[in-house]
Amino acid sequence: MADPTSGSSTTYRSPLLELPKAVPAPDDSPDSAVPWHFGDPFVEQRAAETGAVVVDRSHRQVIAVPGEERLSWLHLLISQHVTELPDGAGTEALILDSQGRVETHLVLAHLDGCVWMDTDPGSTVTGARQQANQPVLQYLEEMRFWSKVEPRDASDEYAVLSVVGPAVPTILEGVLGSTPAPLSDPNLTPVAALPGGGLVRVVGWRTGPTADLLVPRGELLDWWRRLVELGARPAGSWAYESLRVAALRPRAGLDTDGRSIPHELGWIGGAAHVAKGCYRGQETVSKVHNVGRPPRRLLLLHLDGTPELLPEPGDPVSSEGRSVGRVGTVVRHHELGTIALALVKRSVPVERELTAGIPEREVAAAVDPDSVPPEAGDPPGRIAAQRLRG
């Protein structure tokens, strides 16, 4: 990611890395631009489960989409239904390729006549002319045509800080004077303006509440200190990723491959709408929902191995010497030990003994039964077909 504060081509490095006790992540980490931890990542994780932590995610790309036709235009490009996205609401969305495979994950917030989106640094999509690895903003600009929208890179304007833990409502009350009320639609999250500029988007994880704050980039350090004064403990990307994995929240590029479709990752509903049409890849989304089942499912694996001998994203998950899936994010959790997200074939029994990793770093793996998504019965299209045949 280019340095959003200077507009140069140099690699971005968060100013929070200069804070006392801030430890940078390894150079090969996708989060090397922000603090990895502040001395004890396991204490930080425990703090997120008993109180609240604040995490620097200022390396994420922020894109602003103002304009009269912002909602109707975005509706045609992303997987989520947003034509009636209320002001003061947020959601998640995907950009898919023509075969319905996941390319980019976006988090949206609609406020004061603008849709704010943030995504992982370096996120790319297949362009309108089938150009591979095209930056997201370039793709959006090419798809403007005559629409009344003006997408722009807002990374030099705003940076992302995330607050995680059961004390999130208390922290937000200190910031806003009140906690944003939940919305009736479970696929939408409340969004509120921050005093002095920016916004806060409340997100519900299965393990507890979180909130993403888009703060003025020039005030990043001031906002960090303010959140700490309100009771949030400083935490790094290690803690955030561990909590994300435990919450079964996939990350595009780490927990996905070139074949991943939204149904495999639990993104149907929350990030992909099955009834809307006219967006790239919608045929696959609709067909799998109505007629078939996804070939794989996202599961949590418990790994048996030392930190020096652990699988990496993209390594195979194997059963009896045969590949049955792929490893995604691997983390060390303060309570669960070493765990990983993995895409595993639906046909593999939950109790099956597995291994994860290539031969030189292969370890034993076991599926966490609580991570297995519930079966929803036969797809509606298949039931209808059976009735017709009957």
N, C-alpha and C positions, 0 to 999 in steps of 0.2 A: 504493500500500500504506500503510495506517495505521501510525503509529509503534508497533512491537510492544513497545517498552520503556515506553511511557506510557499506552497504551490510548486515546490521543486520536485525533482525526481529521486531525491534521497529517501532512504527507508525511514518510515515513521518510527519514532521512539517516544513513548509516553513520558511526560515530565514527572509523573508519579514514580518512575523508576529511580528518581533522585531522592526519594523519601528515605528516612532512616529505616533499616531492616528490609527494604525492598530487595527481593532477589529476582533477577530476570530468568525467564524460561530458557531452556536449551535453544540454540540457534535454529534447529530444525522444527521447532514447535510452531504451529499456526498462530500461537499467541505470544511469540517471542517479543513483540513490541510493548507488552504490558507486564506488570509485576506477576510473577509466578506464585510467590507467597511472601509473607512478612516474618519469617522465622520458624513458624510451626504450622504447616498446612493442616495437620490433624486437629489442632486446637481451633483453627479457623472453621473447619467443617463442623465441629461440635457447636461452635458459637452460632452457626447458621441454623442449627436444629433446635437451639434453646432460646436464641434471641434474634439477632440480625447481623448480617455482614454487608459491607459495601465492596463491590468489585469493579475495578477499572476495565472497561471494555471500549475504550476510546479509539481502538484501532478499527472498529467496525465502520463500514462505509455508510454514510447517511445520504439519502437522495430525497429531494423535495419535488413534489408534483403539484404546483398550483395551476389554476386555469379553470375556466367555466365548465369544460367537459372532462375534468379530471377523473370523475368516478366512472362515467360511461366508457371512457377511453381505456382506463385500467381494467375494467371488467372484461374487455376483449383480449387482454394480454396475459392475465394471471388466472390461477385456478380457483380463486375464491369469488363468491358473489358479493360485489361491492357497489352495485348501482344505487343502492339505498343505504349505504353505510352512513349512520348518523354522525353529525358533528359531535365530537366528544366520545368517539368509540374507536376501538382498534381491533385488529384481527391478524391472522397469519395467512400467508399465501405462498404459492410456488410458481415458478416458471418451468414448464415442461418442454421437452422436445416433441417432435411430431409423432413419436411413438408413445407418448405419455410417460416418458422416463424423467425422473427428477433431475433438474439442472441447478436450480437456485432456490433457496428458502428466504422469504422476506417477512419482516414484521412491520405491520402498518399501524399508523395512527392518523386519524382524520380530525383536524382542529383548525378552526378559523380560516376556512377556505383553502386549505392545503392538505395534501396527503403526504405524510412523512414516512419514509421507508428506510429501514436499516438492514444490512446484510453482512455476511462475513467478508473480510478484506480479500480482494482478489477474485471474488465470485464472477463466473463467466457463464455465458449461455451460447447456444448455437444461434447465429444471426439469422435475420430474415432471408438472406441469400445463402443459407446453409454454411456460413462461415463459422468454423469451430473456435471456441475459446474467445468469444467476443465479450468485452466488458458489459456489465448489465446496463449501465447508463448509455453506452453507445447503441445497444439494442433498442432501448426505449426511444432514443432520439431518432433512430431510423424508422420507427413505427409511428411517428407523429403524423405524418402526411399532412392533412389539412385540419387536424383536430386542434381545438383551442386549449392547448396545454403547453406548459413550459418546464419540462423536467430538467433538473440541474443537480450537480454534485454539491451537497451542503455539508460535506465533511469538514470544510474549513470554518463552518458556522457553528456546528453542534457536535458534541461528543457524548457517548453513551456511558452512563454509570448504572450498575444494577445493584439493587438491594434485595437480599434473600433471607427469609426466615420468618418465624411466627410473629416477630415484633414489627414486621413491615407496616401494618396499620398505624402503630404508634409513631414510627418514623415519619410516615406521610402526614399524620396529623400535626406533627411538629413543623413540617414544611408548608403544608397547605392550610392548616387550621381545621381540617376535617379529612376524612377518608372518602375517596370517591365511591359512590354506591355501585354495587354490582348491577350489570345489565340483565334483562330478562332472557336474551338470546345467549345460550352457553358458548357459542362460537365467537362472541364479541366481548371485548374487555374495555373497562372504562378508561378514558383519557382526560387529563385535566391540564390546564396551563400552569406553568411554574411562575412564581413571582419574579419579575425581572427578565422573563424570556425563557423559552424552552417549554417542555412538556413532560408529564409523567404518565406512563402507561402501566396499568396494573395487570399482571399476568398470573393465572392460577396454575401452579404445578400440582401434580398428584400428591406431592410430598409437602405442600405448603405454599403460602403466597410469595410472590416476587413482584418487583416493580423495576421497570426500566426508566431512567431519567435521561432525556435529551437536554443537556445543559449547554449554555454558551461555551464554546471551546476555550475562549480566553479566560473563563472563570472556572475551568475544570478543577484546579487545585482548591479554590475557595469552596466549591460545592462539596468536594471530597471532605474537607475539614468540617464543613457544616454538618454533613451526615454523620461523621464520627462523633461530633459533639452531641448529636441527638441520640447517640447510643449504638450506632452501627460499628462493628469491629472491622478494621481493615482486613481484607482477604484478597488472595490472588486467583489467577486462572485455574490453578490446581484444585482449589476448593470448589470453585464454580463448576468445573468440568466433572468432578466427582459427584457433586449434588445433581448435576444434569443427568449423568448416566444412571444414578440411583432412581431418578424420577422418570426414566425411560423416555427421555426427550432426545430424538436423533439430531445429528448435525450434518447438514449436507456437505459432501466431500470427504467426511470421515466415516460416517455410518451408511453412506450410499456408494453405489458403484454405477457403472454405465447401464445397468439393467434395472435399477431400483424404480419402482412405481409407488405412488402415494399410499396405496392400500397396505403394502408391506410394512410401512413405517408408522402406522397409526395416524396419518395425516388426513384421512377422510373426515370431512366435517370441519375440523379445526383449521385446516389449510386448503382443502380441496373440496369444492362443492360438486355433488354428483348430478344435480338436476340442470345446472346451467349449461349452455352450449356456447359455440362460437369462440373457443379459445384453443390454442395449440395443445394437442394431446388429449382433448376431452373425449374422443372416441374410446380410447383405452380406459380412461377413468370410468366412463359410463358402462362399457361392456363388462369389465371385471366386476363392477358393483352389481349389475343386473343378471349376469349369466354365470360368471365363473368365480374363482377364488384366487387370491394372490399366491404365487408359487412359493414364496418365502414369508417369514414373519420375524419381526424384531423381538429378540429375547435378551434377557440379562444372563450372562454367564459368570459363574464363580470359577476363578482360575487358581491353580495350584502351581506356584512358581516363585522364584526370587525376583527382585527388581532387576537383576542383571540378565534374567532369562525370561522375557515376556514377549508374547506375540505383538505384532504391530498392525495398524489398520491395513486391510487388504489381504492379510494372511488367511489361509484356509481354516475352516472348522471341519474336522474330519471325524468319521465314524467307521471303525473297522477298516481303516486304511483308505476310505473313499471320501472325497470332498463332499460335504453336505451344506456348506455355507461359507460366509466370510466374516472375519473379525472387523469390528469397527473401533470405537474409542476404547482404550484400555486405561484404567485409572486405579489408584490405590485409595480406597475409602477407609475412613477412620474406624468404621464399625463392621463393614462387610468384607474387609480385606481387599484383595485384588479382584476387580470385576471388569467386565467388558460388555458393551453392546455388540450384538452379532445378528446378521441376517441368516436364518437357518431354514432349510426346507421344511414345509409344513408336514411332510410325511415322516419326519424324524420323531420318534416317541420322546416325550419329555424326560423320561427316566433313563434314556440311553446314555452310556458313557461316551464322552467325546474327548477330542484333543483339539487344541488351538495352536496355530503357528506353523511355520515351516520347520523342517527337521532340526535345524540347529538351534531353534528356540521354541520347540514344541512342548506344551504343558498340558496336564489333564484339565478338563473343563466339565462343568455340570450346569444344567439349566436351572435357573431359579423358577420353581413352579408358579410363584406369585406373579411372574412377568408374562406368563402365557396369556395372550388376549382371549377373551371369551368368544366362543363360536356363536354366530348370530343366526344359525340355521341356514337353510338353502337360500341362495339369492332369489329375489322376487321374479326375475326373468325366467329362471329355471323352473320355479314353481308354476308359473303361467304356462310354460311349454309342456310341463307334465299334465296339466289340466286339459290342454288342447289335445294331447295324445290320448288322454283318457276318454 
